[in-house]
Amino acid sequence: MSKGIWLLVILSFMLLALPAYAYGDPTGGMLFQVLMPALAAIWGLCIIFANGVRNGFAKLVRRLRGPNRDQPVS
């Protein structure tokens, strides 16, 4: 199928109005209570390991570039 036909099919589904028989709790409910601690833990791990990842990446870049003539080789 060509891209034009796919675009027409996708737009048809997007414009199709169907009633939603569901209620979205504005407070988040159980989903909020489960996701927020998980996201906080992931964010904490990123903050803890960010410096190590940054230093490791810098070390890799320095190793790939080779010794710099301005700096003494240790």
PyMOL Python script that loads the backbone (N, CA, C, O; Angstrom):
from pymol import cmd

cmd.read_pdbstr("""\
ATOM      1  N   MET A   1       0.839  -1.188   0.000  1.00  0.00           N
ATOM      2  CA  MET A   1       0.000   0.000   0.000  1.00  0.00           C
ATOM      3  C   MET A   1       0.879   1.246   0.000  1.00  0.00           C
ATOM      4  O   MET A   1       1.983   1.253   0.546  1.00  0.00           O
ATOM      5  N   SER A   2       0.374   2.268  -0.610  1.00  0.00           N
ATOM      6  CA  SER A   2       1.150   3.505  -0.666  1.00  0.00           C
ATOM      7  C   SER A   2       0.952   4.301   0.616  1.00  0.00           C
ATOM      8  O   SER A   2       0.056   4.021   1.413  1.00  0.00           O
ATOM      9  N   LYS A   3       1.798   5.284   0.791  1.00  0.00           N
ATOM     10  CA  LYS A   3       1.730   6.111   1.997  1.00  0.00           C
ATOM     11  C   LYS A   3       0.425   6.891   2.081  1.00  0.00           C
ATOM     12  O   LYS A   3      -0.091   7.127   3.173  1.00  0.00           O
ATOM     13  N   GLY A   4      -0.107   7.292   0.929  1.00  0.00           N
ATOM     14  CA  GLY A   4      -1.363   8.046   0.913  1.00  0.00           C
ATOM     15  C   GLY A   4      -2.533   7.231   1.438  1.00  0.00           C
ATOM     16  O   GLY A   4      -3.392   7.752   2.149  1.00  0.00           O
ATOM     17  N   ILE A   5      -2.566   5.945   1.083  1.00  0.00           N
ATOM     18  CA  ILE A   5      -3.653   5.086   1.565  1.00  0.00           C
ATOM     19  C   ILE A   5      -3.525   4.865   3.063  1.00  0.00           C
ATOM     20  O   ILE A   5      -4.522   4.902   3.783  1.00  0.00           O
ATOM     21  N   TRP A   6      -2.294   4.634   3.542  1.00  0.00           N
ATOM     22  CA  TRP A   6      -2.088   4.458   4.981  1.00  0.00           C
ATOM     23  C   TRP A   6      -2.493   5.720   5.747  1.00  0.00           C
ATOM     24  O   TRP A   6      -3.110   5.635   6.809  1.00  0.00           O
ATOM     25  N   LEU A   7      -2.153   6.860   5.218  1.00  0.00           N
ATOM     26  CA  LEU A   7      -2.516   8.116   5.861  1.00  0.00           C
ATOM     27  C   LEU A   7      -4.024   8.271   5.917  1.00  0.00           C
ATOM     28  O   LEU A   7      -4.562   8.723   6.928  1.00  0.00           O
ATOM     29  N   LEU A   8      -4.711   7.902   4.848  1.00  0.00           N
ATOM     30  CA  LEU A   8      -6.168   7.983   4.820  1.00  0.00           C
ATOM     31  C   LEU A   8      -6.791   7.030   5.831  1.00  0.00           C
ATOM     32  O   LEU A   8      -7.759   7.391   6.501  1.00  0.00           O
ATOM     33  N   VAL A   9      -6.257   5.827   5.951  1.00  0.00           N
ATOM     34  CA  VAL A   9      -6.780   4.849   6.913  1.00  0.00           C
ATOM     35  C   VAL A   9      -6.562   5.344   8.342  1.00  0.00           C
ATOM     36  O   VAL A   9      -7.470   5.270   9.169  1.00  0.00           O
ATOM     37  N   ILE A  10      -5.383   5.839   8.631  1.00  0.00           N
ATOM     38  CA  ILE A  10      -5.080   6.324   9.989  1.00  0.00           C
ATOM     39  C   ILE A  10      -5.940   7.532  10.331  1.00  0.00           C
ATOM     40  O   ILE A  10      -6.474   7.613  11.437  1.00  0.00           O
ATOM     41  N   LEU A  11      -6.082   8.462   9.413  1.00  0.00           N
ATOM     42  CA  LEU A  11      -6.926   9.630   9.669  1.00  0.00           C
ATOM     43  C   LEU A  11      -8.387   9.239   9.851  1.00  0.00           C
ATOM     44  O   LEU A  11      -9.092   9.845  10.658  1.00  0.00           O
ATOM     45  N   SER A  12      -8.849   8.237   9.112  1.00  0.00           N
ATOM     46  CA  SER A  12     -10.230   7.779   9.268  1.00  0.00           C
ATOM     47  C   SER A  12     -10.470   7.239  10.671  1.00  0.00           C
ATOM     48  O   SER A  12     -11.495   7.537  11.285  1.00  0.00           O
ATOM     49  N   PHE A  13      -9.528   6.442  11.186  1.00  0.00           N
ATOM     50  CA  PHE A  13      -9.675   5.927  12.538  1.00  0.00           C
ATOM     51  C   PHE A  13      -9.595   7.030  13.580  1.00  0.00           C
ATOM     52  O   PHE A  13     -10.293   6.981  14.593  1.00  0.00           O
ATOM     53  N   MET A  14      -8.755   8.018  13.341  1.00  0.00           N
ATOM     54  CA  MET A  14      -8.616   9.109  14.305  1.00  0.00           C
ATOM     55  C   MET A  14      -9.864   9.983  14.338  1.00  0.00           C
ATOM     56  O   MET A  14     -10.216  10.515  15.390  1.00  0.00           O
ATOM     57  N   LEU A  15     -10.537  10.137  13.204  1.00  0.00           N
ATOM     58  CA  LEU A  15     -11.711  10.988  13.143  1.00  0.00           C
ATOM     59  C   LEU A  15     -13.000  10.246  13.502  1.00  0.00           C
ATOM     60  O   LEU A  15     -14.049  10.870  13.660  1.00  0.00           O
ATOM     61  N   LEU A  16     -12.928   8.939  13.631  1.00  0.00           N
ATOM     62  CA  LEU A  16     -14.088   8.140  13.975  1.00  0.00           C
ATOM     63  C   LEU A  16     -14.444   8.398  15.440  1.00  0.00           C
ATOM     64  O   LEU A  16     -13.629   8.149  16.328  1.00  0.00           O
ATOM     65  N   ALA A  17     -15.643   8.889  15.693  1.00  0.00           N
ATOM     66  CA  ALA A  17     -16.044   9.231  17.059  1.00  0.00           C
ATOM     67  C   ALA A  17     -16.744   8.035  17.696  1.00  0.00           C
ATOM     68  O   ALA A  17     -17.801   7.601  17.239  1.00  0.00           O
ATOM     69  N   LEU A  18     -16.143   7.514  18.750  1.00  0.00           N
ATOM     70  CA  LEU A  18     -16.740   6.418  19.498  1.00  0.00           C
ATOM     71  C   LEU A  18     -16.941   6.870  20.937  1.00  0.00           C
ATOM     72  O   LEU A  18     -16.096   7.581  21.481  1.00  0.00           O
ATOM     73  N   PRO A  19     -18.038   6.475  21.558  1.00  0.00           N
ATOM     74  CA  PRO A  19     -18.239   6.843  22.951  1.00  0.00           C
ATOM     75  C   PRO A  19     -17.259   6.096  23.853  1.00  0.00           C
ATOM     76  O   PRO A  19     -16.942   4.931  23.612  1.00  0.00           O
ATOM     77  N   ALA A  20     -16.795   6.765  24.868  1.00  0.00           N
ATOM     78  CA  ALA A  20     -15.869   6.158  25.827  1.00  0.00           C
ATOM     79  C   ALA A  20     -16.634   5.832  27.095  1.00  0.00           C
ATOM     80  O   ALA A  20     -17.091   6.732  27.800  1.00  0.00           O
ATOM     81  N   TYR A  21     -16.774   4.558  27.383  1.00  0.00           N
ATOM     82  CA  TYR A  21     -17.481   4.116  28.586  1.00  0.00           C
ATOM     83  C   TYR A  21     -16.469   3.850  29.690  1.00  0.00           C
ATOM     84  O   TYR A  21     -16.320   2.719  30.153  1.00  0.00           O
ATOM     85  N   ALA A  22     -15.790   4.886  30.098  1.00  0.00           N
ATOM     86  CA  ALA A  22     -14.778   4.737  31.130  1.00  0.00           C
ATOM     87  C   ALA A  22     -14.722   6.020  31.944  1.00  0.00           C
ATOM     88  O   ALA A  22     -15.187   7.076  31.515  1.00  0.00           O
ATOM     89  N   TYR A  23     -14.147   5.899  33.117  1.00  0.00           N
ATOM     90  CA  TYR A  23     -13.991   7.054  33.990  1.00  0.00           C
ATOM     91  C   TYR A  23     -12.522   7.156  34.359  1.00  0.00           C
ATOM     92  O   TYR A  23     -11.929   6.207  34.873  1.00  0.00           O
ATOM     93  N   GLY A  24     -11.952   8.295  34.098  1.00  0.00           N
ATOM     94  CA  GLY A  24     -10.569   8.535  34.494  1.00  0.00           C
ATOM     95  C   GLY A  24     -10.539   9.278  35.811  1.00  0.00           C
ATOM     96  O   GLY A  24     -10.972  10.428  35.891  1.00  0.00           O
ATOM     97  N   ASP A  25     -10.028   8.626  36.848  1.00  0.00           N
ATOM     98  CA  ASP A  25      -9.973   9.228  38.170  1.00  0.00           C
ATOM     99  C   ASP A  25      -8.984  10.393  38.159  1.00  0.00           C
ATOM    100  O   ASP A  25      -7.810  10.192  37.848  1.00  0.00           O
ATOM    101  N   PRO A  26      -9.429  11.594  38.488  1.00  0.00           N
ATOM    102  CA  PRO A  26      -8.525  12.748  38.423  1.00  0.00           C
ATOM    103  C   PRO A  26      -7.383  12.693  39.444  1.00  0.00           C
ATOM    104  O   PRO A  26      -6.369  13.365  39.255  1.00  0.00           O
ATOM    105  N   THR A  27      -7.520  11.920  40.507  1.00  0.00           N
ATOM    106  CA  THR A  27      -6.448  11.844  41.498  1.00  0.00           C
ATOM    107  C   THR A  27      -5.388  10.827  41.111  1.00  0.00           C
ATOM    108  O   THR A  27      -4.344  10.766  41.760  1.00  0.00           O
ATOM    109  N   GLY A  28      -5.611  10.041  40.097  1.00  0.00           N
ATOM    110  CA  GLY A  28      -4.620   9.066  39.665  1.00  0.00           C
ATOM    111  C   GLY A  28      -4.847   7.699  40.263  1.00  0.00           C
ATOM    112  O   GLY A  28      -4.584   6.690  39.609  1.00  0.00           O
ATOM    113  N   GLY A  29      -5.325   7.640  41.484  1.00  0.00           N
ATOM    114  CA  GLY A  29      -5.635   6.369  42.126  1.00  0.00           C
ATOM    115  C   GLY A  29      -4.435   5.456  42.234  1.00  0.00           C
ATOM    116  O   GLY A  29      -3.326   5.895  42.540  1.00  0.00           O
ATOM    117  N   MET A  30      -4.666   4.188  41.982  1.00  0.00           N
ATOM    118  CA  MET A  30      -3.644   3.151  42.133  1.00  0.00           C
ATOM    119  C   MET A  30      -2.482   3.350  41.160  1.00  0.00           C
ATOM    120  O   MET A  30      -1.329   3.092  41.506  1.00  0.00           O
ATOM    121  N   LEU A  31      -2.780   3.800  39.968  1.00  0.00           N
ATOM    122  CA  LEU A  31      -1.734   4.007  38.978  1.00  0.00           C
ATOM    123  C   LEU A  31      -0.716   5.029  39.480  1.00  0.00           C
ATOM    124  O   LEU A  31       0.489   4.821  39.339  1.00  0.00           O
ATOM    125  N   PHE A  32      -1.179   6.103  40.051  1.00  0.00           N
ATOM    126  CA  PHE A  32      -0.288   7.131  40.583  1.00  0.00           C
ATOM    127  C   PHE A  32       0.539   6.588  41.741  1.00  0.00           C
ATOM    128  O   PHE A  32       1.726   6.895  41.853  1.00  0.00           O
ATOM    129  N   GLN A  33      -0.078   5.784  42.603  1.00  0.00           N
ATOM    130  CA  GLN A  33       0.621   5.243  43.768  1.00  0.00           C
ATOM    131  C   GLN A  33       1.692   4.239  43.384  1.00  0.00           C
ATOM    132  O   GLN A  33       2.649   4.045  44.133  1.00  0.00           O
ATOM    133  N   VAL A  34       1.550   3.601  42.239  1.00  0.00           N
ATOM    134  CA  VAL A  34       2.539   2.627  41.796  1.00  0.00           C
ATOM    135  C   VAL A  34       3.624   3.293  40.957  1.00  0.00           C
ATOM    136  O   VAL A  34       4.808   3.004  41.132  1.00  0.00           O
ATOM    137  N   LEU A  35       3.230   4.178  40.052  1.00  0.00           N
ATOM    138  CA  LEU A  35       4.196   4.757  39.123  1.00  0.00           C
ATOM    139  C   LEU A  35       5.115   5.791  39.761  1.00  0.00           C
ATOM    140  O   LEU A  35       6.300   5.835  39.432  1.00  0.00           O
ATOM    141  N   MET A  36       4.613   6.607  40.645  1.00  0.00           N
ATOM    142  CA  MET A  36       5.449   7.672  41.201  1.00  0.00           C
ATOM    143  C   MET A  36       6.633   7.147  42.008  1.00  0.00           C
ATOM    144  O   MET A  36       7.739   7.655  41.819  1.00  0.00           O
ATOM    145  N   PRO A  37       6.474   6.161  42.899  1.00  0.00           N
ATOM    146  CA  PRO A  37       7.677   5.632  43.571  1.00  0.00           C
ATOM    147  C   PRO A  37       8.654   4.975  42.600  1.00  0.00           C
ATOM    148  O   PRO A  37       9.868   5.075  42.778  1.00  0.00           O
ATOM    149  N   ALA A  38       8.129   4.302  41.573  1.00  0.00           N
ATOM    150  CA  ALA A  38       9.020   3.682  40.584  1.00  0.00           C
ATOM    151  C   ALA A  38       9.794   4.747  39.820  1.00  0.00           C
ATOM    152  O   ALA A  38      10.999   4.606  39.612  1.00  0.00           O
ATOM    153  N   LEU A  39       9.117   5.808  39.402  1.00  0.00           N
ATOM    154  CA  LEU A  39       9.800   6.889  38.694  1.00  0.00           C
ATOM    155  C   LEU A  39      10.800   7.604  39.599  1.00  0.00           C
ATOM    156  O   LEU A  39      11.872   8.006  39.147  1.00  0.00           O
ATOM    157  N   ALA A  40      10.451   7.761  40.873  1.00  0.00           N
ATOM    158  CA  ALA A  40      11.378   8.392  41.819  1.00  0.00           C
ATOM    159  C   ALA A  40      12.628   7.533  42.006  1.00  0.00           C
ATOM    160  O   ALA A  40      13.735   8.065  42.098  1.00  0.00           O
ATOM    161  N   ALA A  41      12.462   6.211  42.062  1.00  0.00           N
ATOM    162  CA  ALA A  41      13.614   5.317  42.207  1.00  0.00           C
ATOM    163  C   ALA A  41      14.503   5.373  40.971  1.00  0.00           C
ATOM    164  O   ALA A  41      15.728   5.412  41.089  1.00  0.00           O
ATOM    165  N   ILE A  42      13.900   5.379  39.797  1.00  0.00           N
ATOM    166  CA  ILE A  42      14.679   5.461  38.555  1.00  0.00           C
ATOM    167  C   ILE A  42      15.429   6.787  38.490  1.00  0.00           C
ATOM    168  O   ILE A  42      16.603   6.826  38.119  1.00  0.00           O
ATOM    169  N   TRP A  43      14.748   7.874  38.852  1.00  0.00           N
ATOM    170  CA  TRP A  43      15.391   9.186  38.847  1.00  0.00           C
ATOM    171  C   TRP A  43      16.553   9.224  39.844  1.00  0.00           C
ATOM    172  O   TRP A  43      17.609   9.783  39.544  1.00  0.00           O
ATOM    173  N   GLY A  44      16.364   8.636  41.021  1.00  0.00           N
ATOM    174  CA  GLY A  44      17.433   8.588  42.012  1.00  0.00           C
ATOM    175  C   GLY A  44      18.641   7.814  41.512  1.00  0.00           C
ATOM    176  O   GLY A  44      19.779   8.232  41.724  1.00  0.00           O
ATOM    177  N   LEU A  45      18.403   6.688  40.850  1.00  0.00           N
ATOM    178  CA  LEU A  45      19.516   5.918  40.296  1.00  0.00           C
ATOM    179  C   LEU A  45      20.249   6.703  39.221  1.00  0.00           C
ATOM    180  O   LEU A  45      21.475   6.644  39.133  1.00  0.00           O
ATOM    181  N   CYS A  46      19.508   7.433  38.410  1.00  0.00           N
ATOM    182  CA  CYS A  46      20.152   8.261  37.379  1.00  0.00           C
ATOM    183  C   CYS A  46      21.040   9.318  38.010  1.00  0.00           C
ATOM    184  O   CYS A  46      22.147   9.568  37.534  1.00  0.00           O
ATOM    185  N   ILE A  47      20.563   9.937  39.073  1.00  0.00           N
ATOM    186  CA  ILE A  47      21.353  10.977  39.730  1.00  0.00           C
ATOM    187  C   ILE A  47      22.591  10.377  40.394  1.00  0.00           C
ATOM    188  O   ILE A  47      23.672  10.965  40.343  1.00  0.00           O
ATOM    189  N   ILE A  48      22.436   9.208  41.016  1.00  0.00           N
ATOM    190  CA  ILE A  48      23.559   8.576  41.707  1.00  0.00           C
ATOM    191  C   ILE A  48      24.650   8.164  40.719  1.00  0.00           C
ATOM    192  O   ILE A  48      25.834   8.384  40.975  1.00  0.00           O
ATOM    193  N   PHE A  49      24.261   7.573  39.603  1.00  0.00           N
ATOM    194  CA  PHE A  49      25.245   7.035  38.668  1.00  0.00           C
ATOM    195  C   PHE A  49      25.619   7.987  37.544  1.00  0.00           C
ATOM    196  O   PHE A  49      26.449   7.630  36.707  1.00  0.00           O
ATOM    197  N   ALA A  50      25.047   9.179  37.488  1.00  0.00           N
ATOM    198  CA  ALA A  50      25.301  10.101  36.383  1.00  0.00           C
ATOM    199  C   ALA A  50      26.769  10.516  36.322  1.00  0.00           C
ATOM    200  O   ALA A  50      27.350  10.588  35.239  1.00  0.00           O
ATOM    201  N   ASN A  51      27.361  10.784  37.466  1.00  0.00           N
ATOM    202  CA  ASN A  51      28.755  11.227  37.472  1.00  0.00           C
ATOM    203  C   ASN A  51      29.674  10.115  36.986  1.00  0.00           C
ATOM    204  O   ASN A  51      30.608  10.378  36.228  1.00  0.00           O
ATOM    205  N   GLY A  52      29.429   8.888  37.406  1.00  0.00           N
ATOM    206  CA  GLY A  52      30.246   7.771  36.951  1.00  0.00           C
ATOM    207  C   GLY A  52      30.110   7.531  35.458  1.00  0.00           C
ATOM    208  O   GLY A  52      31.098   7.257  34.777  1.00  0.00           O
ATOM    209  N   VAL A  53      28.895   7.631  34.951  1.00  0.00           N
ATOM    210  CA  VAL A  53      28.679   7.454  33.509  1.00  0.00           C
ATOM    211  C   VAL A  53      29.367   8.567  32.735  1.00  0.00           C
ATOM    212  O   VAL A  53      29.999   8.315  31.709  1.00  0.00           O
ATOM    213  N   ARG A  54      29.247   9.797  33.223  1.00  0.00           N
ATOM    214  CA  ARG A  54      29.881  10.930  32.558  1.00  0.00           C
ATOM    215  C   ARG A  54      31.406  10.769  32.542  1.00  0.00           C
ATOM    216  O   ARG A  54      32.041  11.013  31.516  1.00  0.00           O
ATOM    217  N   ASN A  55      31.996  10.360  33.671  1.00  0.00           N
ATOM    218  CA  ASN A  55      33.443  10.169  33.725  1.00  0.00           C
ATOM    219  C   ASN A  55      33.887   9.014  32.830  1.00  0.00           C
ATOM    220  O   ASN A  55      34.925   9.099  32.175  1.00  0.00           O
ATOM    221  N   GLY A  56      33.107   7.939  32.801  1.00  0.00           N
ATOM    222  CA  GLY A  56      33.443   6.805  31.937  1.00  0.00           C
ATOM    223  C   GLY A  56      33.387   7.182  30.470  1.00  0.00           C
ATOM    224  O   GLY A  56      34.252   6.780  29.691  1.00  0.00           O
ATOM    225  N   PHE A  57      32.375   7.953  30.084  1.00  0.00           N
ATOM    226  CA  PHE A  57      32.263   8.393  28.697  1.00  0.00           C
ATOM    227  C   PHE A  57      33.417   9.317  28.330  1.00  0.00           C
ATOM    228  O   PHE A  57      33.962   9.215  27.231  1.00  0.00           O
ATOM    229  N   ALA A  58      33.798  10.223  29.238  1.00  0.00           N
ATOM    230  CA  ALA A  58      34.925  11.127  28.972  1.00  0.00           C
ATOM    231  C   ALA A  58      36.220  10.339  28.841  1.00  0.00           C
ATOM    232  O   ALA A  58      37.058  10.655  27.995  1.00  0.00           O
ATOM    233  N   LYS A  59      36.389   9.321  29.665  1.00  0.00           N
ATOM    234  CA  LYS A  59      37.591   8.485  29.586  1.00  0.00           C
ATOM    235  C   LYS A  59      37.638   7.736  28.253  1.00  0.00           C
ATOM    236  O   LYS A  59      38.699   7.621  27.640  1.00  0.00           O
ATOM    237  N   LEU A  60      36.495   7.233  27.810  1.00  0.00           N
ATOM    238  CA  LEU A  60      36.424   6.537  26.525  1.00  0.00           C
ATOM    239  C   LEU A  60      36.766   7.475  25.370  1.00  0.00           C
ATOM    240  O   LEU A  60      37.493   7.093  24.453  1.00  0.00           O
ATOM    241  N   VAL A  61      36.243   8.700  25.412  1.00  0.00           N
ATOM    242  CA  VAL A  61      36.524   9.670  24.356  1.00  0.00           C
ATOM    243  C   VAL A  61      38.003  10.028  24.352  1.00  0.00           C
ATOM    244  O   VAL A  61      38.613  10.130  23.287  1.00  0.00           O
ATOM    245  N   ARG A  62      38.589  10.220  25.538  1.00  0.00           N
ATOM    246  CA  ARG A  62      40.022  10.519  25.608  1.00  0.00           C
ATOM    247  C   ARG A  62      40.846   9.368  25.053  1.00  0.00           C
ATOM    248  O   ARG A  62      41.842   9.595  24.365  1.00  0.00           O
ATOM    249  N   ARG A  63      40.443   8.136  25.344  1.00  0.00           N
ATOM    250  CA  ARG A  63      41.176   6.973  24.857  1.00  0.00           C
ATOM    251  C   ARG A  63      41.057   6.853  23.341  1.00  0.00           C
ATOM    252  O   ARG A  63      42.024   6.483  22.675  1.00  0.00           O
ATOM    253  N   LEU A  64      39.897   7.156  22.794  1.00  0.00           N
ATOM    254  CA  LEU A  64      39.710   7.071  21.344  1.00  0.00           C
ATOM    255  C   LEU A  64      40.452   8.172  20.606  1.00  0.00           C
ATOM    256  O   LEU A  64      40.927   7.955  19.491  1.00  0.00           O
ATOM    257  N   ARG A  65      40.557   9.343  21.204  1.00  0.00           N
ATOM    258  CA  ARG A  65      41.265  10.454  20.558  1.00  0.00           C
ATOM    259  C   ARG A  65      42.772  10.267  20.581  1.00  0.00           C
ATOM    260  O   ARG A  65      43.473  10.800  19.720  1.00  0.00           O
ATOM    261  N   GLY A  66      43.274   9.532  21.537  1.00  0.00           N
ATOM    262  CA  GLY A  66      44.718   9.340  21.652  1.00  0.00           C
ATOM    263  C   GLY A  66      45.321  10.418  22.527  1.00  0.00           C
ATOM    264  O   GLY A  66      44.623  11.322  22.986  1.00  0.00           O
ATOM    265  N   PRO A  67      46.625  10.320  22.756  1.00  0.00           N
ATOM    266  CA  PRO A  67      47.279  11.312  23.623  1.00  0.00           C
ATOM    267  C   PRO A  67      47.312  12.689  22.963  1.00  0.00           C
ATOM    268  O   PRO A  67      47.529  12.823  21.759  1.00  0.00           O
ATOM    269  N   ASN A  68      47.093  13.687  23.782  1.00  0.00           N
ATOM    270  CA  ASN A  68      47.113  15.067  23.322  1.00  0.00           C
ATOM    271  C   ASN A  68      48.533  15.598  23.422  1.00  0.00           C
ATOM    272  O   ASN A  68      49.214  15.319  24.409  1.00  0.00           O
ATOM    273  N   ARG A  69      48.996  16.342  22.451  1.00  0.00           N
ATOM    274  CA  ARG A  69      50.366  16.847  22.456  1.00  0.00           C
ATOM    275  C   ARG A  69      50.578  17.906  23.531  1.00  0.00           C
ATOM    276  O   ARG A  69      51.700  18.106  23.997  1.00  0.00           O
ATOM    277  N   ASP A  70      49.494  18.590  23.927  1.00  0.00           N
ATOM    278  CA  ASP A  70      49.631  19.636  24.935  1.00  0.00           C
ATOM    279  C   ASP A  70      49.738  19.071  26.341  1.00  0.00           C
ATOM    280  O   ASP A  70      50.250  19.747  27.234  1.00  0.00           O
ATOM    281  N   GLN A  71      49.274  17.865  26.556  1.00  0.00           N
ATOM    282  CA  GLN A  71      49.295  17.271  27.886  1.00  0.00           C
ATOM    283  C   GLN A  71      50.350  16.169  27.933  1.00  0.00           C
ATOM    284  O   GLN A  71      50.512  15.416  26.972  1.00  0.00           O
ATOM    285  N   PRO A  72      51.066  16.078  29.054  1.00  0.00           N
ATOM    286  CA  PRO A  72      52.066  14.997  29.165  1.00  0.00           C
ATOM    287  C   PRO A  72      51.353  13.652  29.292  1.00  0.00           C
ATOM    288  O   PRO A  72      50.290  13.556  29.905  1.00  0.00           O
ATOM    289  N   VAL A  73      51.946  12.624  28.709  1.00  0.00           N
ATOM    290  CA  VAL A  73      51.380  11.276  28.761  1.00  0.00           C
ATOM    291  C   VAL A  73      51.731  10.673  30.102  1.00  0.00           C
ATOM    292  O   VAL A  73      52.901  10.655  30.485  1.00  0.00           O
ATOM    293  N   SER A  74      50.734  10.175  30.828  1.00  0.00           N
ATOM    294  CA  SER A  74      51.014   9.596  32.149  1.00  0.00           C
ATOM    295  C   SER A  74      51.027   8.102  32.114  1.00  0.00           C
ATOM    296  O   SER A  74      51.248   7.462  33.142  1.00  0.00           O
TER     297      SER A  74
END
""", "prot")
cmd.dss("prot")
cmd.show_as("cartoon", "prot")
cmd.util.cbc("prot")
cmd.orient("prot")
